[in-house]
């Protein structure tokens, strides 16, 4: 795989002059690019401790408001064990426009690369061949969750935004069997990059807009894909990682209420994943922990999930908790 979706955080530093030029060339006003507010993280949100969750339930309840009209429905489940596994087992919902289909993530199913083995030797062969200097079994001590948004084949919408909320990442402890909450936020930071996956020409910013029904929304850019991350690089114990789980909720909303609602013709898809890093400021680009399939967004809330479970998705080399462990102890959400 010559192009990896990992290392999304490395694409967020862009020269402002070239960024404004790229925005202008895409037909989007530079005034729409806004600075991101602080993430809810240990680094930017004060000393927020990592918490431990031990709920043993296979049904995850929506973290807010269900339905396109914003009607409160706290008891409506939109995520469960089957949905989580499906997001790693199924193929992408649509082909990704202008993306090389030979990449596993471009077609699906979910791809598990470093999995639950955060060490440099637990990496795909293609990465080892390019990085022989890392073949010394260095443990990874940081975790960074992320997501990507791509335009699918057949998209004709121009007045749609993507609303996200409830971004969370968990690590399952080998020692205790508890799911530890490592990251929590309500929005992404990141960059828009050429749809083909090339990091050159990226435009920093999310065009974020707070939504009255919770979370934030961002507006897709024509010909660009969004690469976002949340919560910063949080510390992990490499030897204690049994599994990793990342999740968020998303739906389509109208951008301009005074213009035609064309969300029915939108063909936008999102992956979710995570990367390991050797340190807080290390610059190496590692393979992903794992990458979910690309799921089509609609005007209804959906959960988007990545999890490392043995035998679920394509493992290269991968690694995760057993399926029996997952079904007996699925990841919880607030």
C-alpha positions as CSV (number, residue, x, y, z in Angstrom):
1,X,0.0,0.0,0.0
2,X,1.8,3.0,-1.2
3,X,-0.6,5.5,0.3
4,X,-1.7,5.1,3.9
5,X,-4.4,6.9,5.8
6,X,-2.3,6.9,8.9
7,X,-0.3,9.9,10.1
8,X,-3.2,12.3,9.5
9,X,-1.9,14.7,12.1
10,X,1.3,15.2,10.0
11,X,-0.8,17.0,7.3
12,X,-2.1,19.8,9.4
13,X,0.7,22.3,9.0
14,X,0.2,24.2,5.8
15,X,1.6,27.5,4.6
16,X,-1.2,30.1,4.9
17,X,-0.5,31.6,1.5
18,X,-0.7,28.3,-0.3
19,X,-3.7,27.2,1.8
20,X,-5.7,30.3,0.7
21,X,-4.7,29.7,-2.9
22,X,-5.9,26.1,-2.7
23,X,-9.2,27.2,-1.2
24,X,-9.7,29.8,-3.9
25,X,-8.9,27.3,-6.6
26,X,-11.6,25.0,-5.1
27,X,-14.2,27.8,-5.2
28,X,-14.5,28.1,-1.5
29,X,-14.1,31.4,0.3
30,X,-11.0,31.6,2.6
31,X,-13.3,33.2,5.2
32,X,-14.9,29.9,5.8
33,X,-11.7,28.4,7.1
34,X,-11.8,29.0,10.9
35,X,-9.3,28.3,13.6
36,X,-10.2,25.2,15.6
37,X,-11.1,25.6,19.3
38,X,-9.2,23.6,21.9
39,X,-9.8,19.9,21.8
40,X,-11.2,18.1,24.8
41,X,-8.0,16.4,25.7
42,X,-5.4,15.9,28.4
43,X,-3.1,18.4,26.5
44,X,-5.5,21.2,25.7
45,X,-8.4,20.8,28.1
46,X,-6.5,20.8,31.4
47,X,-5.5,17.7,33.3
48,X,-8.3,15.4,32.2
49,X,-7.6,12.0,33.6
50,X,-8.0,8.8,31.6
51,X,-11.1,7.0,32.9
52,X,-11.9,3.4,33.0
53,X,-15.2,2.0,31.7
54,X,-16.3,-1.5,32.6
55,X,-19.9,-1.7,31.4
56,X,-20.6,-5.1,29.9
57,X,-23.4,-4.3,27.4
58,X,-23.8,-5.0,23.7
59,X,-26.1,-2.1,23.0
60,X,-24.7,1.4,22.8
61,X,-27.3,4.2,23.3
62,X,-27.2,7.4,21.3
63,X,-25.2,10.1,23.0
64,X,-27.8,12.8,22.4
65,X,-30.5,13.5,19.8
66,X,-31.7,11.0,17.3
67,X,-33.5,11.8,14.1
68,X,-33.0,14.6,11.5
69,X,-35.5,16.9,13.2
70,X,-33.4,16.9,16.4
71,X,-36.2,15.3,18.5
72,X,-34.8,14.0,21.8
73,X,-34.6,10.3,21.9
74,X,-32.1,9.2,24.6
75,X,-33.3,5.6,24.5
76,X,-32.8,5.1,20.8
77,X,-29.8,2.7,20.2
78,X,-27.8,3.5,17.1
79,X,-24.8,1.5,17.9
80,X,-24.3,-2.1,19.1
81,X,-21.9,-5.0,18.8
82,X,-23.2,-6.0,15.3
83,X,-22.8,-2.5,14.0
84,X,-19.2,-2.3,15.4
85,X,-18.3,-5.6,13.8
86,X,-20.1,-4.7,10.5
87,X,-18.0,-1.5,10.2
88,X,-14.9,-3.8,10.0
89,X,-16.3,-6.7,8.0
90,X,-18.2,-5.1,5.2
91,X,-16.9,-3.5,2.0
92,X,-17.1,0.3,1.4
93,X,-20.6,1.5,0.6
94,X,-19.5,3.2,-2.6
95,X,-16.3,3.6,-4.7
96,X,-14.3,6.7,-3.7
97,X,-14.0,9.3,-6.4
98,X,-10.5,9.5,-8.0
99,X,-8.9,7.1,-5.5
100,X,-6.7,4.2,-6.5
101,X,-8.8,1.1,-5.8
102,X,-5.8,-1.1,-5.2
103,X,-5.5,0.3,-1.7
104,X,-7.3,-1.9,0.7
105,X,-9.0,1.0,2.5
106,X,-10.3,2.3,-0.9
107,X,-12.6,-0.7,-1.2
108,X,-12.9,-2.3,2.2
109,X,-13.4,-4.2,4.3
110,X,-11.7,-2.8,7.5
111,X,-7.9,-3.1,7.6
112,X,-6.1,-4.0,10.8
113,X,-2.4,-3.2,10.5
114,X,-0.6,-2.7,13.8
115,X,-3.7,-3.9,15.7
116,X,-3.1,-4.6,19.4
117,X,0.7,-4.9,18.9
118,X,2.1,-1.3,19.2
119,X,5.7,-2.2,18.4
120,X,7.7,-1.5,15.2
121,X,8.1,-5.1,14.4
122,X,4.3,-5.6,14.3
123,X,4.0,-3.8,11.0
124,X,3.1,-4.7,7.4
125,X,5.9,-6.0,5.1
126,X,5.6,-3.1,2.8
127,X,6.4,-0.7,5.7
128,X,9.2,-2.8,7.0
129,X,10.9,-2.8,3.6
130,X,10.8,1.0,3.5
131,X,11.9,1.5,7.1
132,X,14.6,-1.0,8.0
133,X,15.9,1.4,10.7
134,X,12.8,0.8,12.8
135,X,13.2,-3.0,12.9
136,X,14.4,-2.8,16.5
137,X,11.1,-3.6,18.3
138,X,10.5,0.0,19.6
139,X,7.3,0.2,21.7
140,X,4.7,2.8,20.7
141,X,3.7,4.9,23.7
142,X,1.1,7.2,22.2
143,X,-2.3,6.8,20.5
144,X,-3.9,9.3,18.1
145,X,-7.5,8.6,16.8
146,X,-8.6,10.0,13.5
147,X,-11.1,9.9,10.7
148,X,-11.2,10.7,7.0
149,X,-14.0,11.9,4.7
150,X,-14.1,11.1,1.0
151,X,-16.4,12.1,-1.8
152,X,-18.1,9.0,-3.4
153,X,-18.8,8.4,-7.0
154,X,-22.0,10.0,-8.1
155,X,-22.0,12.9,-5.6
156,X,-23.8,16.0,-6.9
157,X,-24.5,17.8,-3.6
158,X,-23.0,21.3,-2.8
159,X,-25.2,22.4,0.1
160,X,-24.5,19.7,2.7
161,X,-22.4,19.6,5.8
162,X,-21.3,16.7,8.0
163,X,-22.3,17.0,11.7
164,X,-20.2,14.9,14.1
165,X,-20.4,14.4,17.9
166,X,-19.4,11.9,20.6
167,X,-15.9,11.2,19.4
168,X,-14.3,8.6,21.7
169,X,-11.3,6.2,21.8
170,X,-10.8,3.3,24.2
171,X,-8.0,0.8,24.9
172,X,-8.9,-2.6,26.4
173,X,-6.4,-3.4,29.2
174,X,-4.9,-6.9,29.2
175,X,-4.3,-6.7,32.9
176,X,-7.8,-5.7,34.1
177,X,-10.1,-6.5,31.2
178,X,-11.5,-3.0,31.4
179,X,-12.0,-0.5,28.6
180,X,-10.0,2.7,29.3
181,X,-11.3,5.9,27.8
182,X,-8.2,7.6,26.3
183,X,-9.9,10.3,24.2
184,X,-13.1,12.3,24.1
185,X,-14.2,15.3,22.0
186,X,-17.1,16.8,20.0
187,X,-15.2,17.7,16.8
188,X,-12.2,17.1,14.7
189,X,-9.1,19.2,13.8
190,X,-7.4,18.5,10.5
191,X,-6.9,19.3,6.9
192,X,-8.5,19.0,3.5
193,X,-6.2,17.2,1.1
194,X,-6.5,16.2,-2.6
195,X,-9.0,13.4,-3.0
196,X,-6.4,11.0,-4.5
197,X,-4.6,10.8,-1.1
198,X,-1.5,12.9,-1.8
199,X,-0.5,15.0,1.2
200,X,0.8,17.8,-1.1
201,X,-1.6,20.7,-1.4
202,X,-3.4,20.2,1.9
203,X,-5.5,23.0,3.3
204,X,-5.5,23.3,7.1
205,X,-8.9,23.9,8.9
206,X,-12.3,22.2,9.3
207,X,-14.7,25.0,8.5
208,X,-16.3,24.0,11.8
209,X,-19.7,25.2,12.8
210,X,-21.3,24.5,16.2
211,X,-24.7,22.8,15.8
212,X,-27.8,23.5,18.0
213,X,-28.4,19.7,18.3
214,X,-24.9,19.0,19.5
215,X,-21.4,18.6,18.2
216,X,-20.0,20.5,15.2
217,X,-20.3,20.3,11.5
218,X,-17.8,20.8,8.7
219,X,-18.4,21.4,5.0
220,X,-16.7,19.1,2.5
221,X,-14.5,20.7,-0.2
222,X,-14.9,19.8,-3.9
223,X,-12.1,17.5,-5.0
224,X,-10.7,17.2,-1.5
225,X,-10.9,14.7,1.3
226,X,-10.9,15.6,5.0
227,X,-8.3,14.1,7.3
228,X,-9.1,14.9,11.0
229,X,-7.9,13.9,14.4
230,X,-9.1,14.5,18.0
231,X,-7.8,14.6,21.5
232,X,-4.0,14.7,20.8
233,X,-1.5,11.9,21.3
234,X,-2.4,10.3,24.6
235,X,-0.2,7.9,26.6
236,X,-0.7,4.2,26.5
237,X,1.1,1.2,27.9
238,X,2.2,-0.8,24.9
239,X,2.4,-4.1,26.8
240,X,-1.1,-3.7,28.1
241,X,-3.0,-3.1,24.9
242,X,-5.5,-5.9,24.2
243,X,-7.7,-4.0,21.7
244,X,-8.4,-0.5,20.5
245,X,-11.8,1.0,19.7
246,X,-12.6,4.3,18.2
247,X,-16.1,5.7,17.5
248,X,-18.2,8.7,16.7
249,X,-21.6,9.7,15.4
250,X,-22.3,11.6,12.2
251,X,-25.0,12.7,9.8
252,X,-25.7,15.1,6.9
253,X,-27.2,18.5,7.6
254,X,-28.0,21.5,5.3
255,X,-25.3,24.1,5.0
256,X,-27.3,27.1,3.8
257,X,-31.0,27.0,5.0
258,X,-31.9,29.6,2.4
259,X,-30.6,27.4,-0.5
260,X,-31.9,24.2,-2.0
261,X,-31.6,21.1,0.3
262,X,-29.6,18.7,-1.8
263,X,-28.5,16.3,1.0
264,X,-30.5,13.5,-0.8
265,X,-27.9,13.6,-3.7
266,X,-24.9,13.7,-1.3
267,X,-22.4,10.9,-1.6
268,X,-19.9,11.4,1.2
269,X,-18.3,8.6,3.1
270,X,-16.1,8.4,6.3
271,X,-13.5,6.0,7.7
272,X,-12.4,6.0,11.3
273,X,-9.0,4.8,12.6
274,X,-6.1,5.4,14.8
275,X,-2.3,5.6,14.8
276,X,0.4,4.7,17.3
277,X,3.4,7.0,17.9
278,X,6.7,6.4,19.7
279,X,6.4,9.8,21.5
280,X,4.4,13.0,21.8
281,X,6.5,14.8,19.2
282,X,7.9,12.0,17.1
283,X,7.6,12.5,13.4
284,X,7.7,9.0,12.0
285,X,4.7,7.9,9.9
286,X,3.5,4.6,11.2
287,X,1.0,2.2,9.6
288,X,-2.5,2.6,11.1
289,X,-3.6,0.7,14.1
290,X,-6.6,-0.1,12.0
291,X,-9.0,1.5,9.5
292,X,-12.7,0.9,9.2
293,X,-14.6,0.5,6.0
294,X,-15.9,3.7,4.4
295,X,-19.6,4.2,5.3
296,X,-22.0,6.4,3.5
297,X,-23.4,9.4,5.4
298,X,-27.2,10.1,5.5
299,X,-29.4,12.6,7.2
300,X,-29.9,10.1,10.0
301,X,-27.5,9.7,12.9
302,X,-25.1,6.7,12.4
303,X,-22.2,5.3,14.4
304,X,-18.9,5.0,12.7
305,X,-16.6,2.4,14.4
306,X,-13.1,0.9,14.3
307,X,-12.1,-2.0,16.5
308,X,-9.3,-4.6,16.6
309,X,-10.8,-8.1,16.8
310,X,-9.1,-11.2,15.6
311,X,-10.5,-12.5,12.3
312,X,-12.6,-9.4,11.8
313,X,-11.5,-7.3,8.8
314,X,-8.2,-7.9,6.9
315,X,-5.2,-8.3,9.3
316,X,-1.7,-7.4,8.0
317,X,-0.2,-8.4,10.4
318,X,-2.9,-7.0,12.8
319,X,-3.9,-8.6,16.1
320,X,-6.7,-8.0,18.5
321,X,-9.0,-9.4,21.1
322,X,-10.8,-12.6,20.3
323,X,-14.4,-12.5,18.9
324,X,-15.6,-14.4,22.0
325,X,-14.0,-11.7,24.2
326,X,-15.6,-8.9,22.2
327,X,-19.1,-10.4,22.4
328,X,-18.7,-11.0,26.2
329,X,-17.1,-7.6,26.8
330,X,-18.0,-5.1,24.1
331,X,-16.7,-1.5,24.3
332,X,-19.0,0.8,26.3
333,X,-20.0,4.4,25.5
334,X,-21.4,7.1,27.7
